[in-house]
């Protein structure tokens, strides 16, 4: 089967689970008002989803080897749909369980796609192809930012969640005809043990290059998910944007991330290499977070959009370069396991990032404080990457 068909399928699946995860944060102001709670609690939802995603990503490599990457992806879509339906129930225990189910569905998608793409992609194109696939994350977020607020004008927030769940189920059904061709390498007799979750972490910690990528993704994910989780609420509460306008601004930010993922993958393959490219992105994230923190209600809208698009290009655009480097550095046949291991660190950053952002914003009474915190995180990541490059250069002498 053509590697471009594989790329297209994995991109669509990634977009749908990303949209599923971000649907509730986009409608957070409406849901919070209806349930009479603070919108800042959306950070707790994000932590619960990525707690589930962390566990699922660690088990993802073993599940892919036994069931096949397409079957694992289908189960991921089904779990996301079930989670969305539970989140539509205005009762906190049900919403909490729904958040965990969405995370369990989201977590194994990237290990599954890495398994498929590693089999079909030439090594000299890996950064670009993985970046193209990872545009599914900002594409899903773009769809959430553009479609969900519009749906809320016609439907209740409960019905809107159910509608997104229905599309996830449709995507799972559409992928079924391709399973026979793409899951030929599955091992049905392979035993999956609960202890399998530690194997990916051991693999990552045993290889310095993988450890560096894991640490980098831990900090970058704090920046990315804090931005996408709180941007609509920041624009709505601090800058007096309407919900639809704030959602469109989020879509513009995600569009910047989509373009960035493709551009950074191309630049990394052709000129800079992965680690140097990630160092540049850390610098851009730090500048973008600081610029966002300075925005006020008097800032011209065009300036706000330009800043957010540039911020999104770096904060949302790093993943493809990182995942391609993980797959490239992984031992032969271990791409999905290595990806699952590094994603555990990625999701750890997501679990703690948005709550810290929310806590800082609550403490100082403005979401600008959270963006200053993101600037610090991105700067620390840049220092780690710079130190890693210096150690590698000294070792090579």
C-alpha positions as CSV (number, residue, x, y, z in Angstrom):
1,X,0.0,0.0,0.0
2,X,1.2,3.5,-0.8
3,X,3.0,5.3,2.0
4,X,0.9,8.4,1.2
5,X,-2.3,6.5,1.8
6,X,-0.9,5.4,5.2
7,X,0.1,9.0,5.9
8,X,-3.4,10.3,5.0
9,X,-5.1,7.8,7.2
10,X,-2.9,8.4,10.2
11,X,-3.3,12.1,9.8
12,X,-7.1,11.9,9.8
13,X,-7.2,9.7,12.9
14,X,-4.8,12.0,14.7
15,X,-7.0,15.0,13.8
16,X,-10.1,13.4,15.2
17,X,-8.7,12.3,18.5
18,X,-7.1,15.8,18.9
19,X,-10.4,17.4,18.2
20,X,-12.1,15.1,20.7
21,X,-9.6,16.1,23.4
22,X,-9.9,19.8,22.9
23,X,-13.7,20.0,22.4
24,X,-14.5,20.5,26.1
25,X,-11.7,23.1,26.7
26,X,-13.0,25.2,23.7
27,X,-16.5,25.3,25.3
28,X,-15.1,25.8,28.8
29,X,-16.6,29.3,29.4
30,X,-20.1,28.0,28.4
31,X,-19.8,24.8,30.4
32,X,-18.4,26.6,33.5
33,X,-21.2,29.2,33.4
34,X,-23.8,26.5,33.1
35,X,-22.3,24.5,36.0
36,X,-21.4,27.6,38.0
37,X,-17.7,26.8,38.4
38,X,-14.4,28.5,37.4
39,X,-13.3,28.0,33.8
40,X,-9.7,27.5,35.2
41,X,-10.9,24.0,36.2
42,X,-10.4,23.0,32.6
43,X,-6.8,22.5,33.6
44,X,-7.9,19.6,35.8
45,X,-9.8,18.0,32.8
46,X,-6.6,18.2,30.7
47,X,-4.5,16.6,33.5
48,X,-7.0,13.7,33.7
49,X,-7.1,13.1,30.0
50,X,-3.3,13.1,29.7
51,X,-3.0,10.9,32.8
52,X,-5.0,8.3,30.9
53,X,-3.0,9.1,27.8
54,X,0.3,8.5,29.6
55,X,-0.7,5.0,30.7
56,X,-2.2,4.1,27.3
57,X,1.0,5.3,25.4
58,X,3.2,3.1,27.6
59,X,1.0,0.0,26.7
60,X,0.6,1.2,23.1
61,X,3.7,-0.5,21.7
62,X,2.7,-3.9,23.0
63,X,-0.9,-3.4,21.9
64,X,0.2,-2.5,18.4
65,X,2.4,-5.5,18.1
66,X,-0.5,-7.8,19.1
67,X,-3.6,-6.2,17.6
68,X,-2.2,-4.2,14.8
69,X,-1.8,-0.4,14.5
70,X,-5.2,0.1,12.8
71,X,-7.1,-1.9,15.3
72,X,-5.5,0.0,18.2
73,X,-6.4,3.3,16.4
74,X,-10.0,2.2,16.0
75,X,-10.2,1.4,19.7
76,X,-8.7,4.8,20.5
77,X,-11.5,6.5,18.5
78,X,-14.2,4.4,20.2
79,X,-12.8,5.3,23.6
80,X,-12.7,9.0,22.7
81,X,-16.3,8.8,21.6
82,X,-17.4,7.1,24.9
83,X,-15.5,9.8,26.8
84,X,-17.1,12.6,25.0
85,X,-20.6,11.2,25.7
86,X,-19.7,10.9,29.4
87,X,-18.5,14.5,29.4
88,X,-21.9,15.5,28.1
89,X,-23.4,14.4,31.4
90,X,-23.4,17.5,33.7
91,X,-22.1,15.5,36.7
92,X,-18.4,15.8,37.8
93,X,-17.8,12.1,38.4
94,X,-19.1,11.3,34.9
95,X,-17.1,14.1,33.3
96,X,-14.0,12.9,35.2
97,X,-14.4,9.3,33.9
98,X,-15.0,10.7,30.4
99,X,-11.8,12.7,30.6
100,X,-9.9,9.5,31.5
101,X,-11.5,7.6,28.6
102,X,-10.6,10.3,26.1
103,X,-7.0,10.1,27.4
104,X,-7.0,6.3,27.1
105,X,-8.2,6.7,23.5
106,X,-5.7,9.5,22.7
107,X,-2.6,7.9,24.1
108,X,-1.9,4.9,21.8
109,X,-2.6,6.8,18.5
110,X,0.9,8.2,18.1
111,X,2.7,4.9,18.8
112,X,0.4,3.2,16.3
113,X,1.0,5.8,13.6
114,X,4.8,5.8,14.3
115,X,4.7,2.0,13.8
116,X,3.0,2.4,10.4
117,X,5.1,5.3,9.1
118,X,8.4,3.8,10.2
119,X,7.7,0.8,8.0
120,X,6.8,2.9,4.9
121,X,8.9,6.0,5.1
122,X,12.5,6.5,3.7
123,X,14.9,7.6,6.5
124,X,15.8,10.8,4.7
125,X,12.1,11.9,4.6
126,X,11.2,11.0,8.2
127,X,11.2,14.4,9.7
128,X,9.0,15.8,6.9
129,X,6.6,12.8,6.8
130,X,6.2,12.6,10.6
131,X,5.7,16.4,10.7
132,X,3.0,16.1,8.0
133,X,1.3,13.4,10.1
134,X,1.6,15.5,13.2
135,X,-0.3,18.3,11.5
136,X,-3.3,16.2,12.5
137,X,-2.9,17.6,16.1
138,X,-3.3,21.3,15.2
139,X,-5.8,20.3,12.4
140,X,-8.0,18.7,15.1
141,X,-7.5,21.7,17.3
142,X,-8.3,24.1,14.4
143,X,-11.5,22.2,13.8
144,X,-12.4,22.3,17.5
145,X,-11.8,26.1,17.6
146,X,-13.7,26.8,14.4
147,X,-16.5,24.3,14.5
148,X,-17.4,23.9,18.2
149,X,-18.2,27.5,19.0
150,X,-20.4,27.6,15.9
151,X,-22.2,24.4,16.9
152,X,-22.8,26.0,20.3
153,X,-24.9,28.7,18.5
154,X,-27.2,26.0,17.3
155,X,-26.9,23.2,19.8
156,X,-26.5,22.8,23.5
157,X,-23.0,22.0,24.8
158,X,-24.2,18.4,25.6
159,X,-25.4,17.9,22.0
160,X,-22.2,19.4,20.6
161,X,-20.1,16.8,22.5
162,X,-22.3,14.0,21.2
163,X,-21.9,15.2,17.6
164,X,-18.1,15.1,17.9
165,X,-18.4,11.6,19.4
166,X,-20.4,10.5,16.4
167,X,-17.7,11.7,13.9
168,X,-15.1,9.7,15.9
169,X,-17.2,6.5,15.5
170,X,-17.6,7.2,11.8
171,X,-13.8,7.6,11.4
172,X,-13.3,4.2,13.2
173,X,-15.7,2.6,10.7
174,X,-14.1,4.2,7.6
175,X,-10.7,2.8,8.5
176,X,-11.8,-0.8,8.7
177,X,-11.4,-1.7,5.0
178,X,-7.7,-0.8,5.3
179,X,-7.0,-3.0,8.3
180,X,-6.2,-6.1,6.3
181,X,-3.4,-4.5,4.4
182,X,-1.9,-2.4,7.2
183,X,-2.2,-4.8,10.1
184,X,-0.5,-7.8,8.4
185,X,2.4,-7.7,10.8
186,X,0.3,-8.1,14.0
187,X,1.2,-11.0,16.4
188,X,-2.1,-12.3,17.7
189,X,-0.4,-14.8,20.1
190,X,1.8,-12.1,21.7
191,X,1.0,-11.8,25.5
192,X,0.5,-8.4,26.9
193,X,1.5,-8.2,30.5
194,X,0.8,-5.4,32.9
195,X,4.5,-5.1,33.6
196,X,4.9,-4.1,29.9
197,X,4.3,-0.5,30.8
198,X,7.8,-0.1,32.3
199,X,9.7,-1.5,29.2
200,X,9.3,1.7,27.1
201,X,10.6,3.9,30.0
202,X,13.6,1.6,30.5
203,X,14.4,1.8,26.8
204,X,14.3,5.6,26.8
205,X,16.5,5.9,29.9
206,X,19.0,3.5,28.4
207,X,19.7,5.7,25.4
208,X,21.0,9.3,26.0
209,X,19.6,10.7,22.8
210,X,16.1,9.3,23.7
211,X,16.4,10.7,27.2
212,X,17.2,14.1,25.8
213,X,14.2,14.0,23.5
214,X,11.9,12.9,26.4
215,X,13.1,15.8,28.6
216,X,12.6,18.2,25.7
217,X,9.1,16.9,25.0
218,X,8.2,17.1,28.7
219,X,8.8,20.9,28.8
220,X,7.5,21.6,25.3
221,X,4.2,19.9,26.0
222,X,3.7,22.1,29.1
223,X,3.9,25.1,26.8
224,X,1.7,23.6,24.0
225,X,-1.2,22.3,26.0
226,X,-1.3,25.4,28.3
227,X,-1.5,27.5,25.2
228,X,-4.3,25.5,23.5
229,X,-6.2,24.9,26.8
230,X,-6.3,28.4,28.1
231,X,-6.1,30.6,25.0
232,X,-9.9,30.9,24.4
233,X,-10.5,31.6,28.1
234,X,-7.6,34.1,28.1
235,X,-9.0,36.0,25.1
236,X,-12.5,35.9,26.5
237,X,-11.8,36.9,30.1
238,X,-8.8,39.1,29.8
239,X,-9.1,40.6,26.4
240,X,-13.0,40.8,26.1
241,X,-13.2,38.6,23.0
242,X,-16.5,36.9,22.1
243,X,-16.4,33.1,22.2
244,X,-16.6,32.7,18.5
245,X,-13.9,35.3,17.9
246,X,-11.7,33.6,20.5
247,X,-12.3,30.2,18.9
248,X,-11.2,31.6,15.5
249,X,-8.1,33.0,17.1
250,X,-7.3,29.5,18.5
251,X,-7.9,28.1,15.0
252,X,-5.4,30.7,13.6
253,X,-2.9,29.6,16.2
254,X,-3.4,26.0,15.2
255,X,-3.0,26.9,11.6
256,X,0.4,28.4,12.5
257,X,1.2,25.1,14.2
258,X,0.3,23.1,11.0
259,X,2.5,25.3,8.8
260,X,5.2,25.2,11.4
261,X,5.2,21.4,11.6
262,X,5.8,21.0,7.9
263,X,8.3,23.8,7.7
264,X,10.4,22.7,10.7
265,X,10.4,19.1,9.4
266,X,11.7,20.2,6.1
267,X,14.3,22.5,7.6
268,X,15.5,19.8,10.0
269,X,15.8,17.2,7.2
270,X,17.6,19.6,4.8
271,X,19.8,21.8,7.0
272,X,19.7,22.0,10.8
273,X,19.1,18.5,12.1
274,X,16.6,17.7,14.8
275,X,18.4,18.9,18.0
276,X,19.5,22.2,16.5
277,X,16.0,22.8,15.1
278,X,14.4,22.1,18.5
279,X,16.8,24.6,20.1
280,X,15.6,27.2,17.7
281,X,12.0,26.3,18.5
282,X,12.6,26.6,22.3
283,X,13.8,30.2,21.7
284,X,10.8,31.0,19.5
285,X,8.4,29.6,22.2
286,X,10.0,31.7,24.9
287,X,9.6,34.9,22.8
288,X,6.0,34.0,21.9
289,X,5.0,33.4,25.5
290,X,6.5,36.7,26.6
291,X,4.8,38.6,23.7
292,X,1.4,36.9,24.6
293,X,1.8,38.0,28.2
294,X,2.0,41.6,27.1
295,X,-1.2,41.7,25.1
296,X,-4.0,44.0,26.4
297,X,-7.5,44.9,25.3
298,X,-6.0,47.9,23.5
299,X,-3.7,45.7,21.4
300,X,-4.8,45.8,17.7
301,X,-6.4,42.6,16.7
302,X,-4.1,42.1,13.7
303,X,-1.1,42.3,16.1
304,X,-2.7,39.7,18.4
305,X,-3.3,37.3,15.6
306,X,0.2,37.7,14.2
307,X,1.7,37.0,17.6
308,X,-0.5,34.0,18.2
309,X,0.2,32.5,14.8
310,X,4.0,32.9,15.4
311,X,3.6,31.5,18.9
312,X,1.6,28.5,17.6
313,X,4.1,27.8,14.8
314,X,6.7,27.0,17.5
315,X,4.7,25.8,20.5
316,X,2.5,23.5,18.4
317,X,4.9,22.8,15.5
318,X,7.7,20.9,17.3
319,X,6.2,17.5,17.5
320,X,7.0,16.1,14.1
321,X,10.7,16.8,14.4
322,X,10.8,15.3,17.9
323,X,8.9,12.1,16.9
324,X,11.0,11.5,13.7
325,X,14.2,11.8,15.8
326,X,12.8,9.3,18.3
327,X,11.9,6.9,15.6
328,X,15.3,7.4,14.0
329,X,17.2,6.8,17.2
330,X,15.1,3.9,18.4
331,X,16.6,0.4,18.1
332,X,15.5,-1.6,15.0
333,X,11.9,-2.6,15.2
334,X,11.3,-0.7,18.5
335,X,9.9,2.6,17.1
336,X,6.5,2.2,18.6
337,X,7.9,1.2,22.0
338,X,10.4,4.1,22.0
339,X,7.7,6.5,21.0
340,X,5.4,5.2,23.8
341,X,8.2,5.7,26.3
342,X,9.1,9.2,25.3
343,X,5.3,10.1,25.1
344,X,5.0,9.1,28.8
345,X,7.3,12.1,29.5
346,X,5.5,14.2,27.0
347,X,2.1,13.5,28.7
348,X,3.7,14.0,32.2
349,X,4.4,17.6,31.1
350,X,0.8,18.0,29.9
351,X,-0.5,16.6,33.2
352,X,1.3,19.2,35.3
353,X,1.5,22.1,32.9
354,X,-2.1,23.3,32.6
355,X,-2.8,23.0,36.3
356,X,0.3,25.0,37.1
357,X,-0.7,27.6,34.5
358,X,-4.2,27.8,36.1
359,X,-2.7,28.1,39.6
360,X,-0.4,30.9,38.5
361,X,-3.3,32.7,36.8
362,X,-5.5,32.4,39.8
363,X,-2.8,33.5,42.2
364,X,-2.0,36.7,40.2
365,X,-5.6,37.3,39.0
366,X,-4.6,37.2,35.3
367,X,-3.8,34.6,32.7
368,X,-0.7,36.7,31.7
369,X,1.1,35.3,34.7
370,X,0.6,31.8,33.3
371,X,2.2,32.9,30.0
372,X,5.2,34.3,31.8
373,X,5.6,30.9,33.4
374,X,5.6,29.3,29.9
375,X,8.4,31.6,28.9
376,X,10.5,30.3,31.8
377,X,9.7,26.7,30.9
378,X,10.7,27.2,27.2
379,X,13.9,29.0,28.3
380,X,14.9,26.1,30.6
381,X,14.3,23.6,27.7
382,X,16.6,25.7,25.5
383,X,19.3,25.5,28.1
384,X,18.9,21.7,28.4
385,X,19.2,21.3,24.6
386,X,22.2,23.6,24.4
387,X,23.9,21.7,27.1
388,X,23.2,18.4,25.4
389,X,24.7,19.6,22.1
390,X,27.8,20.8,23.9
391,X,28.3,17.5,25.6
392,X,27.8,15.7,22.3
393,X,30.4,18.0,20.6
394,X,33.0,17.4,23.4
395,X,32.5,13.7,23.2
396,X,33.1,13.7,19.4
397,X,36.5,15.4,19.8
